Amino acid sequence: MHDILKVLKFGMPYLSRYWFRFSLGVFLGILFGLSNATIISATTLIFNRLNASEQVHYPIAPRMSKLGARALKPPTTTDELTWSVQQYTDPAMDAINAWSEVWLPIAGRPITWLQIIGGIMLLPAITLLRGGLGYASSYFMAWTSRMVMIDLKNDVFHKLNSLSFDYHDKSTTGDHILRVNGDTGALYGCLSLGLSDLIKEPITLLTVFCTLWYIDWKLTIISTIFLPACVLPTILMGRKVRRIAKEGIRGGVMQADVLVQNFANFRIVKAFGLEARQEKLLDETVRFESRQGLRAIRQKEMLNPIIETFSSMGVGIVLVYVIWSGQTTGNLIGFLTGLGIFYGPLKKLAAIHMVFQQCSAGIDRLMEISRLKPTVVDAPDAKPLREFRDKIEFRDVSFGYSPETAAQMLEAGGALHGDPTIMVHKNLNFTIPKGSKVGIAGETGAGKTTLLNQLFRFYDVIGGSIELDGVDIRKYKLADLRSKMAIVTQDIQLFDTSIASNIAAGRPDCTHEEIVEAAKKASAHEFIMAQPNGYDTMIGERGSRLSGGQKQRVSIARAFIRDAPILVLDEATASLDSATEAEVQAAIDKLSENRTVVMVAHRLSTLRRCDKIIVIERGVIVEEGSFDELLSKGGFFAASAAKQGITAASVAMEKAESNGNGTVLEPQGATA
């Protein structure tokens, strides 16, 4: 019951959005449950009329006046209750008896055409009515559940998108897919099937029980004596099913992760011949998930034999009691019919309990997500950022990927210069004037890309501040801040849509003409027009149908159309060959005009055009200056440049050659 209430509590805000159809489904479900009493009553009525020697006026326990009963024996509490109910039901019984005299045949009397029609059509009509009510109730419940699932999928997807990078760094794509599809699908099945039966079957049980009680309350108590023996296994097995469901979800996540990683890294799988390894991994996860599924099936399927066994024992007791007490054949058949109907809903409710137990594991995961809050959010008093006017300034910026540990270090007083494996940045100070080009250099793992992540507020700094025009960027609205920046990365992120759609991602409200203009500026228009469908060409997952240079130029066109005053370049040409790099670099140079550029590069020759270069090592700034200044210092930057074949002497020689023939040459260096 606790899990049923938990599922309903979670789903009720969604169900209330479609209250009319939901209420209609509930109402029709109640009518369906009540309609089961007519099956029992009609069966009893017909069979009583077939045997003239057992003929009674109506198939309910013989009615007598309260006064007459008291004259025979002292009344019991049950007798008092029966008489009280009969005061309200007698008029209806009399009307049914009068109707049956006209429409139903009776043994020992001539049969009329009306009685022939009535005898043939009574049970089919009741069955049709009952079936129609059940169908309509199930349909409205399924429709409502489908709408709830749509809303829930959208909400879960929105929630995952709203969470900050610190959550996504710890989770997996397979887990996200299972939350959006698997967990919400479990709730849909629970609501569409379980909720419909949860309305209909308890009403059916109550209606049938009351009808049987009205026929013979002693027989009803005897026939349902084994009911607790059916309920206890249902509760115990339900708990096991819930534990199994959690393991099944874990198996589903592992399976989705294997699939995602396999196809996301398909070139590596093929190149290194990893097919057998990946197939083995998938086989292990599929078998693990299947084992959990079979365990759940064993628990669920065990319930039916248990319930059927005890219900059969109840039927046996009924037969013995009826023969001993001398009940009419009609009452016997009616009671057995009711008993058969009674244990059917009981089996369904036991199955519903299992469904809700399984769904409960998914609901726990959905509730876990709903409780999470993004760590990077707008401040309560966040203000709009209308334009970038002056400078970007990093003031004593410190950052670590372990906020709890870092906070403890800060409280200890100036301990941010501690273990470099905990702190990524320590008290960084530098300024980027508007319109300037600033390069960030350093060895792998120095925290260069992390610095850009902080500028975009993918993560918030834990010490100091990043200021835009003298205002901490945390005081600006997040959407406004990011709208002032465009990014081009080494790891090119493209969507499996058309080329035009990928370019328009920079500014969704742009026109097709603006898309074409941006592509031309990025030197992408020519290769786009050579594609089978031009700008409408689908480029495949992560742009798999385009070359590296083509993908990068689409990415640059996306940055062009955004037309942001701040351009961030994160190793934008690092993965390209020399010829392609020259083409892409020309497009980047055009994109950089009249913009503030923050450029991260491991290939140091690409930083030559920067006004200033910041060199970071182990989370601190070790050098800064222009390209030539840093080479002439002979420090950390010069040592790194020398490993790439770049020295002060080689640069001076290139300048001399350039002055001699008017050609500007790029420094020759090895790719790191």
Secondary structure, 3 states (H helix, E strand, C coil): CHHHHHHHHHHHHHHHHHHHHHHHHHHHHHHHHHHHHHHHHHHHHHHHHHCHHHCCCCCCCCCCCHHHHHHHCCCCHHHHHHHHHHHHHHHHHHHHHHHHHHHCCCCCCCCCHHHHHHHHHHHHHHHHHHHHHHHHHHHHHHHHHHHHHHHHHHHHHHHHHHCCHHHHCCCCHHHHHHHHHHHHHHHHHHHHHHHHHHHHHHHHHHHHHHHHHHHCHHHHHHHCCCHHHHHHHHHHHHHHHHHHHHHHHHHHHHHHHHHHHHHHCHHHHHHCCCHHHHHHHHHHHHHHHHHHHHHHHHHHHHHHHHHHHHHHHHHHHHHHHHHHHCCCHHHHHHHHHHHHHHHHHHHHHHHHHHHHHHHHHHHHHHHHHHHCCCCCCCCCCCECCCCCCCEEEEEEEEEECCHHHHHHHHHCCCHHHCCCCCEEEEEEEEEEECCCEEEEECCCCCCHHHHHHHHCCCCCCCEEEEEECCEEHHHECHHHHHHCEEEEECCCCCCCCEHHHHHHCCCCCCCHHHHHHHHHHCCCHHHHHCCCCHHHCECCHHHCCCCHHHHHHHHHHHHHHHCCCEEEEECCCCCCCHHHHHHHHHHHHHHHCCCEEEEECCCHHHHCCCCEEEEEECCEEEEEECHHHHHHHCCHHHHHHHHCCCCHHHHHHHHHHHHHHCCCCCCCCCCC
